[in-house]
Amino acid sequence: MNTLIKATQKVNILKETDIIPFFDVLKANVTRSNMEMTVIFLKATVTDPNQNHVIEELEEQIANFLVSEVRNTDMLFKLDGSLRWGILLTQNGEEEGNAFLNRIFQLVKNDYFPSKIDSTFTLQGIIVAVKNDQVTFEDLKGKQFEVFNELSEPWEIEIVTSFKAQPLKRVKVSILEENAIFSEVLEMTVQKMVIDHFQLETKVFSDGYEFLKSDWYLSGHTHLVIMNDILPRKNGLNVLHTLRNMANQKKFIIYMMTNRKSQGDMNYAYESGVDEYLIKPFDLNLLQAQLKRTFARL
């Protein structure tokens, strides 16, 4: 067993292969929780090339120093190759990552690094913000090699934002309305909305029977249903009961349009599973505001 492996075990640093499963689990929650995950890459360079013989000992000392500075919620790991590490910040974004690196750099430059060997080194850091659940650890690893090759000055910190772009989330929108003019107005109202990170696919049905006979509502996508309570074949309440009895009924967000204003009717609709109750006539701007609030929660 070589010195590097012994040093890694001594300070309990994860290996590069060990961090990948943790990364995959955390990134799966990035889009769903609308949170940001941050990975720090750190590279040390010995300033005197004649001191290469001290690299293994220096590597152990830097590893111990990093262990003393990271928090319990952070995951420190050793990258393949000499004098390279990574830190997975599980609960913080790029601003916290930048503050951490600046603090580490300042401690080293101010001689707070407890070195037992006569060797000087410099550090460079890369902060990668992740908000895209499609990115792989190999993508990040390749990117850090690319960025480190471009850094020319010691103590540089580079923030990488190319993995922050979130993939579009597909949402189906069904409009169930008998009145052709009003259904067209509703469709245009939905289609002209610009909602970040969502791709809306809209379809209009003249009644509940037509909707339930289609296979449009059977996919696993999030599905917004805007429907009138009174329809010629299978009214809105029939559709509501059918959808809420499905095994994956939580994917449906149901807006009920109605002329009924009584407290009893409203209570019955909400108890049956309606998410929003729209009393006609209603303002289309208000509808858009309600829809944006709904999408903000997804």
C-alpha positions as CSV (number, residue, x, y, z in Angstrom):
1,M,0.0,0.0,0.0
2,N,1.6,3.3,-1.1
3,T,1.9,6.4,1.0
4,L,-1.0,8.3,-0.7
5,I,-3.5,5.6,0.2
6,K,-2.3,5.6,3.8
7,A,-2.6,9.3,4.0
8,T,-6.1,9.2,2.5
9,Q,-7.2,6.6,5.0
10,K,-5.6,8.5,7.9
11,V,-7.7,11.6,7.3
12,N,-10.8,9.7,6.2
13,I,-11.1,11.3,2.8
14,L,-13.3,9.7,0.3
15,K,-11.8,8.4,-2.9
16,E,-13.0,9.7,-6.3
17,T,-14.9,6.6,-7.0
18,D,-16.6,6.8,-3.6
19,I,-18.1,10.3,-4.2
20,I,-19.9,9.4,-7.4
21,P,-22.9,7.6,-5.8
22,F,-23.4,10.5,-3.3
23,F,-23.2,13.0,-6.2
24,D,-25.8,11.0,-8.2
25,V,-28.2,10.9,-5.2
26,L,-27.9,14.6,-4.5
27,K,-28.2,15.7,-8.1
28,A,-31.5,13.8,-8.4
29,N,-33.0,16.2,-5.9
30,V,-31.6,19.3,-7.5
31,T,-34.4,19.9,-9.9
32,R,-37.1,18.5,-7.7
33,S,-36.2,20.7,-4.7
34,N,-35.1,23.7,-6.8
35,M,-31.9,23.8,-4.8
36,E,-28.3,24.2,-5.9
37,M,-25.4,21.8,-5.4
38,T,-21.8,23.0,-5.4
39,V,-18.6,21.1,-6.1
40,I,-15.2,22.6,-5.3
41,F,-12.1,21.4,-7.1
42,L,-8.7,22.3,-5.5
43,K,-5.3,22.0,-7.0
44,A,-1.9,22.6,-5.3
45,T,1.3,23.4,-7.1
46,V,4.8,23.1,-5.6
47,T,6.5,26.4,-6.5
48,D,10.0,24.9,-6.6
49,P,10.3,22.1,-9.1
50,N,13.3,20.7,-7.3
51,Q,11.1,19.9,-4.3
52,N,9.0,17.2,-6.1
53,H,10.4,14.6,-3.7
54,V,8.2,16.1,-0.9
55,I,4.9,15.8,-2.8
56,E,3.6,12.8,-1.0
57,E,4.3,14.3,2.4
58,L,2.9,17.6,1.4
59,E,-0.2,15.9,0.1
60,E,-0.8,14.3,3.4
61,Q,-0.4,17.6,5.2
62,I,-2.8,19.5,2.9
63,A,-5.3,16.7,3.3
64,N,-5.2,17.0,7.0
65,F,-5.5,20.7,6.8
66,L,-8.6,20.5,4.6
67,V,-10.2,18.0,7.0
68,S,-9.7,20.4,9.8
69,E,-11.5,23.2,7.8
70,V,-14.5,21.5,6.2
71,R,-17.8,21.1,8.0
72,N,-19.5,17.8,8.9
73,T,-22.0,18.4,6.1
74,D,-19.3,18.7,3.4
75,M,-17.8,15.7,1.6
76,L,-14.0,15.9,1.0
77,F,-12.6,13.5,-1.6
78,K,-9.3,12.9,-3.3
79,L,-9.1,13.2,-7.0
80,D,-6.9,11.0,-9.2
81,G,-3.5,12.5,-9.6
82,S,-1.2,14.5,-7.3
83,L,-2.2,17.4,-5.2
84,R,-5.9,17.5,-6.3
85,W,-9.0,17.4,-4.1
86,G,-12.7,18.0,-4.3
87,I,-15.3,19.1,-1.8
88,L,-19.0,18.4,-2.3
89,L,-21.1,21.1,-0.6
90,T,-24.4,19.4,0.1
91,Q,-26.2,22.4,1.5
92,N,-24.6,25.5,-0.1
93,G,-24.3,27.4,-3.3
94,E,-21.5,29.0,-5.2
95,E,-21.3,32.0,-2.9
96,E,-20.5,29.8,0.1
97,G,-18.0,27.9,-2.0
98,N,-16.3,31.0,-3.0
99,A,-16.1,32.2,0.6
100,F,-14.7,28.8,1.7
101,L,-11.9,28.9,-0.9
102,N,-11.0,32.5,-0.1
103,R,-10.7,31.6,3.6
104,I,-8.5,28.6,2.8
105,F,-6.3,30.6,0.5
106,Q,-5.9,33.3,3.1
107,L,-5.0,30.9,5.8
108,V,-2.3,29.4,3.7
109,K,-0.9,32.7,2.5
110,N,-0.8,34.0,6.2
111,D,1.2,30.9,7.2
112,Y,-1.6,29.3,9.2
113,F,-0.9,26.1,7.3
114,P,0.9,23.8,9.8
115,S,3.6,22.5,7.4
116,K,6.4,20.3,8.8
117,I,8.5,20.3,5.7
118,D,10.4,23.1,4.0
119,S,8.2,23.5,0.9
120,T,6.1,26.3,-0.5
121,F,3.1,25.8,-2.7
122,T,0.2,27.7,-4.2
123,L,-3.4,26.9,-4.7
124,Q,-6.0,27.3,-7.4
125,G,-9.7,26.6,-7.1
126,I,-12.7,25.9,-9.2
127,I,-16.3,26.2,-8.0
128,V,-19.0,24.4,-10.0
129,A,-22.6,25.2,-9.4
130,V,-25.0,22.4,-10.4
131,K,-28.8,22.8,-10.9
132,N,-29.1,20.3,-13.8
133,D,-29.9,16.7,-12.9
134,Q,-28.6,15.6,-16.3
135,V,-25.0,16.4,-15.5
136,T,-22.6,13.5,-14.6
137,F,-19.6,13.5,-12.3
138,E,-17.5,12.8,-15.3
139,D,-18.8,16.0,-16.9
140,L,-17.6,18.0,-13.9
141,K,-14.3,16.1,-13.8
142,G,-13.6,16.9,-17.4
143,K,-14.6,20.5,-16.9
144,Q,-12.2,21.0,-14.0
145,F,-9.3,19.7,-16.1
146,E,-10.2,22.1,-18.8
147,V,-10.5,25.1,-16.5
148,F,-7.3,24.3,-14.5
149,N,-5.4,24.2,-17.8
150,E,-6.7,27.8,-18.6
151,L,-5.8,29.2,-15.2
152,S,-2.4,31.0,-15.4
153,E,-2.0,32.7,-12.0
154,P,-1.6,31.2,-8.5
155,W,-4.5,31.7,-6.1
156,E,-7.0,32.1,-8.9
157,I,-10.6,31.0,-8.3
158,E,-12.9,30.3,-11.2
159,I,-16.7,29.9,-11.0
160,V,-18.2,27.6,-13.5
161,T,-21.9,28.2,-14.3
162,S,-22.4,26.1,-17.4
163,F,-24.1,23.3,-15.4
164,K,-26.7,25.7,-13.8
165,A,-29.1,25.6,-16.8
166,Q,-32.1,23.5,-15.7
167,P,-33.7,21.2,-18.2
168,L,-37.2,22.0,-19.3
169,K,-39.9,20.2,-17.4
170,R,-42.7,19.0,-19.6
171,V,-46.2,19.8,-18.3
172,K,-49.4,18.8,-20.1
173,V,-52.3,21.2,-20.0
174,S,-55.8,20.1,-20.8
175,I,-58.7,22.6,-21.2
176,L,-62.2,21.1,-21.0
177,E,-64.7,23.7,-22.1
178,E,-67.8,23.3,-24.4
179,N,-67.8,27.0,-25.5
180,A,-65.3,27.1,-28.5
181,I,-64.6,30.8,-28.2
182,F,-63.9,30.7,-24.5
183,S,-61.8,27.5,-24.8
184,E,-59.7,29.3,-27.4
185,V,-59.3,32.3,-25.2
186,L,-58.1,30.1,-22.3
187,E,-55.7,28.2,-24.6
188,M,-54.2,31.5,-25.8
189,T,-53.9,32.7,-22.2
190,V,-51.9,29.6,-21.2
191,Q,-49.8,29.5,-24.4
192,K,-48.6,33.1,-24.1
193,M,-47.3,32.6,-20.6
194,V,-43.6,32.4,-20.2
195,I,-42.6,30.2,-17.3
196,D,-38.9,29.5,-16.7
197,H,-37.9,25.8,-16.9
198,F,-41.3,24.6,-18.0
199,Q,-42.5,23.4,-21.4
200,L,-46.3,23.6,-21.7
201,E,-48.1,21.3,-24.1
202,T,-51.8,22.4,-24.4
203,K,-54.7,20.5,-25.7
204,V,-58.4,21.4,-25.8
205,F,-61.4,19.1,-25.3
206,S,-65.0,19.9,-25.7
207,D,-66.2,17.7,-22.9
208,G,-65.1,15.2,-20.2
209,Y,-66.0,12.1,-22.3
210,E,-63.6,13.2,-25.1
211,F,-60.9,13.8,-22.6
212,L,-61.2,10.5,-20.8
213,K,-61.4,8.5,-24.1
214,S,-58.1,9.9,-25.2
215,D,-54.7,8.6,-24.0
216,W,-53.5,12.2,-23.4
217,Y,-53.9,12.1,-19.6
218,L,-52.3,8.6,-19.1
219,S,-48.6,9.6,-19.2
220,G,-46.6,10.2,-16.1
221,H,-46.0,13.9,-16.8
222,T,-47.3,16.6,-14.5
223,H,-50.8,17.5,-15.9
224,L,-52.7,20.7,-15.4
225,V,-56.5,20.3,-16.0
226,I,-58.6,23.5,-16.4
227,M,-62.2,22.4,-16.8
228,N,-65.8,23.6,-16.5
229,D,-67.9,21.8,-14.0
230,I,-70.8,21.5,-16.5
231,L,-70.0,19.7,-19.7
232,P,-72.3,17.9,-22.2
233,R,-70.9,14.4,-21.7
234,K,-69.2,13.6,-18.4
235,N,-69.1,16.8,-16.5
236,G,-66.2,18.2,-14.6
237,L,-67.1,16.4,-11.4
238,N,-67.1,13.1,-13.2
239,V,-63.7,13.8,-14.6
240,L,-62.5,15.0,-11.2
241,H,-63.5,11.8,-9.5
242,T,-61.9,9.6,-12.2
243,L,-58.6,11.4,-12.0
244,R,-58.5,11.4,-8.2
245,N,-59.1,7.7,-8.2
246,M,-56.1,7.0,-10.4
247,A,-53.0,5.5,-8.8
248,N,-50.8,8.4,-9.9
249,Q,-53.5,11.1,-9.2
250,K,-50.9,13.4,-7.5
251,K,-49.6,14.3,-10.9
252,F,-52.9,16.2,-11.7
253,I,-53.4,19.9,-10.8
254,I,-57.1,20.6,-11.2
255,Y,-58.7,24.0,-11.7
256,M,-62.5,23.9,-11.7
257,M,-64.4,26.7,-13.5
258,T,-68.0,27.2,-12.3
259,N,-70.9,29.6,-11.9
260,R,-71.7,28.1,-8.5
261,K,-70.9,30.5,-5.7
262,S,-72.3,28.7,-2.6
263,Q,-70.1,27.7,0.2
264,G,-71.4,24.2,0.0
265,D,-70.5,23.8,-3.6
266,M,-67.0,25.1,-3.0
267,N,-66.5,22.9,0.0
268,Y,-67.6,19.9,-2.0
269,A,-65.3,20.7,-4.9
270,Y,-62.3,21.1,-2.6
271,E,-63.1,18.0,-0.6
272,S,-63.3,16.1,-3.9
273,G,-59.8,17.1,-4.9
274,V,-60.0,20.4,-6.7
275,D,-56.8,22.5,-6.3
276,E,-58.3,25.9,-7.5
277,Y,-61.9,27.0,-7.7
278,L,-62.6,29.7,-10.4
279,I,-65.9,31.4,-10.2
280,K,-67.1,32.8,-13.5
281,P,-66.6,35.4,-14.8
282,F,-63.0,35.6,-13.6
283,D,-60.1,37.9,-14.7
284,L,-57.6,36.2,-17.0
285,N,-54.8,38.1,-15.4
286,L,-55.8,36.6,-12.1
287,L,-55.8,33.2,-13.7
288,Q,-52.3,33.7,-15.0
289,A,-51.2,34.8,-11.5
290,Q,-52.7,31.7,-10.0
291,L,-51.0,29.5,-12.7
292,K,-47.6,31.1,-12.1
293,R,-48.0,30.5,-8.4
294,T,-48.8,26.9,-9.0
295,F,-45.8,26.3,-11.3
296,A,-43.5,28.0,-8.7
297,R,-44.4,25.2,-6.3
298,L,-43.5,22.4,-8.8
